[in-house]
Amino acid sequence: MPVYEFTALTTSGKKLKGVIEADSLTVARQRIRNQGNYPVEIRETTAKTAGSRLPLLSRQLGQSIRQQEIHIATRQLATLLGAGIPLVPALSGLIEQTTNRSLKTVLAQIKDAVNEGNALTSALAEHPRLFSKIYINMVRAGEASGSLDVVLDRLAEFGENQHAIRSRVKAALLYPIFMAVVGVVVLFLLITFIVPSITSVFEGTQQALPLPTLVLIGLSTVLKQFWWALLFAVGGIIAAVRWYIATPDGRRRWDTLKLTLPGVRDLSIKTASARFSRTLASLLLSGVPLITALQIVRNIVDNVVLAEQINEACDELEKGASLSQFFKGGKWFPPMLVQMMAVGEQSGTLDTMLAKAADSYEKEVEAKILALTSMIEPVMILSMGVAVSFIVVSILLPIFEMNQLIR
């Protein structure tokens, strides 16, 4: 059934936007009028153009689609299917209880495609900006095994857990970032506006100023007159570094640095191990074959070096080797993860052991990030204290010398 986007006016003259399903444009217009509204503009959308038009639709309808809304919709669809409701009526029920107009449009297009005889996987693949390869492959496995409701429930749980971890990390970093920004702004204002008014007292004297005072005056002059050039230089350096990291050679060097640099190495490896274990466990629990699951996982570890190692593991698995045997000879994945892989392969519970490993590494990563953020605050306070002390000493030194000359 075609899906139409419409703009209408209510009886009070308020503009209303939304989507509606109807057999034709005339029927859509009549249904809008039956709801007590006056149609102003109606246009048809199709599932075929959904992937390319999604950003446009979001702007037109005034609402973007957040991943958290996808997780909620996935959970609701799993509940409806688990209650024995067929897929198309379940999608209709999901559309009715969805408040985001953009998401309602996408769901209506998915329902339309499924109603025409397409698989749910094919309908989801028309929206690659919303549904990742992990999502689509897990749904495909659920359709093949007849346990789509279970897979969707697992997908929702997986997405919600990842969102919760990111939210906790962002919350932990919010205060240190705020403190750093405030500290930099205060120092900038202090050096560019307060310091010149104080150091101007020394300009009329013939006294040789101490080195710290000369450094402070020079820094104040540079920041006051050329702050725009410094901002431009810093922005240029950041842009150049980001451009280099975007190149194949730069990305490899950057990813290698994250895996070898002391202080960052442990956190990077455990973060990648947690992401690898959690995603692979979810795919295996949903019935995705191991090699296919590894090919998906290598794209989400966010590290070229680890992705190449996972790719080599796929080749070795095709030759008959085991997953734990291959990673045992590597140097990036932690020994505990490799041991749990070996136990899982021997007992036939690889997915369960990977899930346990993911739980462990996610807790370690969160604890380590919280520990690092707790260290940032005293470091920033110490840095601010050193900077302010330097300013105070630079101002007081010439005053003390003047007092000694007067005596």
ChimeraX attribute file (.defattr): number of C-alpha atoms within 10 A of each C-alpha:
attribute: neighborCount
match mode: 1-to-1
recipient: residues
	/A:1	15
	/A:2	19
	/A:3	24
	/A:4	24
	/A:5	21
	/A:6	20
	/A:7	18
	/A:8	21
	/A:9	18
	/A:10	14
	/A:11	10
	/A:12	7
	/A:13	10
	/A:14	9
	/A:15	14
	/A:16	14
	/A:17	17
	/A:18	17
	/A:19	23
	/A:20	19
	/A:21	19
	/A:22	17
	/A:23	11
	/A:24	14
	/A:25	16
	/A:26	10
	/A:27	12
	/A:28	24
	/A:29	21
	/A:30	15
	/A:31	16
	/A:32	17
	/A:33	15
	/A:34	10
	/A:35	9
	/A:36	12
	/A:37	21
	/A:38	19
	/A:39	20
	/A:40	13
	/A:41	13
	/A:42	19
	/A:43	12
	/A:44	16
	/A:45	19
	/A:46	18
	/A:47	22
	/A:48	14
	/A:49	12
	/A:50	21
	/A:51	16
	/A:52	13
	/A:53	14
	/A:54	21
	/A:55	15
	/A:56	12
	/A:57	20
	/A:58	17
	/A:59	11
	/A:60	13
	/A:61	18
	/A:62	12
	/A:63	14
	/A:64	16
	/A:65	18
	/A:66	11
	/A:67	14
	/A:68	14
	/A:69	14
	/A:70	17
	/A:71	20
	/A:72	16
	/A:73	21
	/A:74	22
	/A:75	20
	/A:76	22
	/A:77	25
	/A:78	23
	/A:79	17
	/A:80	19
	/A:81	20
	/A:82	16
	/A:83	11
	/A:84	10
	/A:85	14
	/A:86	11
	/A:87	19
	/A:88	17
	/A:89	14
	/A:90	20
	/A:91	22
	/A:92	16
	/A:93	15
	/A:94	20
	/A:95	23
	/A:96	11
	/A:97	11
	/A:98	17
	/A:99	12
	/A:100	18
	/A:101	21
	/A:102	25
	/A:103	23
	/A:104	21
	/A:105	28
	/A:106	27
	/A:107	21
	/A:108	27
	/A:109	27
	/A:110	28
	/A:111	27
	/A:112	22
	/A:113	23
	/A:114	19
	/A:115	15
	/A:116	10
	/A:117	8
	/A:118	13
	/A:119	14
	/A:120	19
	/A:121	20
	/A:122	14
	/A:123	21
	/A:124	25
	/A:125	18
	/A:126	20
	/A:127	21
	/A:128	15
	/A:129	13
	/A:130	18
	/A:131	15
	/A:132	13
	/A:133	16
	/A:134	20
	/A:135	20
	/A:136	18
	/A:137	20
	/A:138	25
	/A:139	26
	/A:140	21
	/A:141	21
	/A:142	20
	/A:143	16
	/A:144	12
	/A:145	12
	/A:146	11
	/A:147	17
	/A:148	22
	/A:149	24
	/A:150	19
	/A:151	26
	/A:152	26
	/A:153	19
	/A:154	20
	/A:155	23
	/A:156	23
	/A:157	17
	/A:158	16
	/A:159	18
	/A:160	18
	/A:161	13
	/A:162	14
	/A:163	15
	/A:164	13
	/A:165	15
	/A:166	13
	/A:167	12
	/A:168	14
	/A:169	17
	/A:170	11
	/A:171	12
	/A:172	18
	/A:173	17
	/A:174	12
	/A:175	15
	/A:176	18
	/A:177	14
	/A:178	10
	/A:179	15
	/A:180	16
	/A:181	11
	/A:182	12
	/A:183	15
	/A:184	12
	/A:185	12
	/A:186	12
	/A:187	16
	/A:188	16
	/A:189	14
	/A:190	15
	/A:191	21
	/A:192	19
	/A:193	14
	/A:194	13
	/A:195	19
	/A:196	16
	/A:197	10
	/A:198	10
	/A:199	17
	/A:200	11
	/A:201	10
	/A:202	16
	/A:203	9
	/A:204	7
	/A:205	10
	/A:206	7
	/A:207	12
	/A:208	10
	/A:209	18
	/A:210	13
	/A:211	11
	/A:212	16
	/A:213	21
	/A:214	15
	/A:215	14
	/A:216	19
	/A:217	21
	/A:218	12
	/A:219	13
	/A:220	23
	/A:221	16
	/A:222	14
	/A:223	18
	/A:224	16
	/A:225	11
	/A:226	12
	/A:227	15
	/A:228	11
	/A:229	12
	/A:230	13
	/A:231	11
	/A:232	12
	/A:233	12
	/A:234	12
	/A:235	12
	/A:236	12
	/A:237	12
	/A:238	12
	/A:239	12
	/A:240	12
	/A:241	12
	/A:242	13
	/A:243	12
	/A:244	15
	/A:245	16
	/A:246	13
	/A:247	11
	/A:248	11
	/A:249	10
	/A:250	15
	/A:251	18
	/A:252	16
	/A:253	16
	/A:254	17
	/A:255	17
	/A:256	16
	/A:257	14
	/A:258	18
	/A:259	21
	/A:260	14
	/A:261	11
	/A:262	10
	/A:263	10
	/A:264	12
	/A:265	16
	/A:266	17
	/A:267	19
	/A:268	20
	/A:269	21
	/A:270	23
	/A:271	19
	/A:272	22
	/A:273	24
	/A:274	26
	/A:275	20
	/A:276	23
	/A:277	25
	/A:278	24
	/A:279	24
	/A:280	27
	/A:281	23
	/A:282	23
	/A:283	27
	/A:284	21
	/A:285	20
	/A:286	24
	/A:287	20
	/A:288	22
	/A:289	12
	/A:290	18
	/A:291	18
	/A:292	14
	/A:293	21
	/A:294	21
	/A:295	16
	/A:296	19
	/A:297	23
	/A:298	21
	/A:299	17
	/A:300	15
	/A:301	20
	/A:302	14
	/A:303	20
	/A:304	18
	/A:305	19
	/A:306	22
	/A:307	18
	/A:308	13
	/A:309	18
	/A:310	24
	/A:311	18
	/A:312	13
	/A:313	22
	/A:314	22
	/A:315	13
	/A:316	16
	/A:317	16
	/A:318	10
	/A:319	9
	/A:320	8
	/A:321	13
	/A:322	16
	/A:323	20
	/A:324	19
	/A:325	16
	/A:326	17
	/A:327	22
	/A:328	17
	/A:329	10
	/A:330	12
	/A:331	9
	/A:332	20
	/A:333	18
	/A:334	15
	/A:335	14
	/A:336	10
	/A:337	24
	/A:338	21
	/A:339	16
	/A:340	19
	/A:341	26
	/A:342	21
	/A:343	15
	/A:344	17
	/A:345	16
	/A:346	10
	/A:347	10
	/A:348	11
	/A:349	16
	/A:350	22
	/A:351	24
	/A:352	17
	/A:353	22
	/A:354	26
	/A:355	19
	/A:356	18
	/A:357	22
	/A:358	24
	/A:359	14
	/A:360	14
	/A:361	23
	/A:362	22
	/A:363	14
	/A:364	16
	/A:365	22
	/A:366	18
	/A:367	13
	/A:368	15
	/A:369	17
	/A:370	17
	/A:371	12
	/A:372	13
	/A:373	18
	/A:374	15
	/A:375	12
	/A:376	18
	/A:377	16
	/A:378	12
	/A:379	11
	/A:380	15
	/A:381	14
	/A:382	12
	/A:383	13
	/A:384	17
	/A:385	12
	/A:386	12
	/A:387	13
	/A:388	15
	/A:389	12
	/A:390	15
	/A:391	20
	/A:392	13
	/A:393	14
	/A:394	22
	/A:395	22
	/A:396	13
	/A:397	15
	/A:398	19
	/A:399	15
	/A:400	10
	/A:401	14
	/A:402	14
	/A:403	9
	/A:404	9
	/A:405	9
	/A:406	6
	/A:407	5
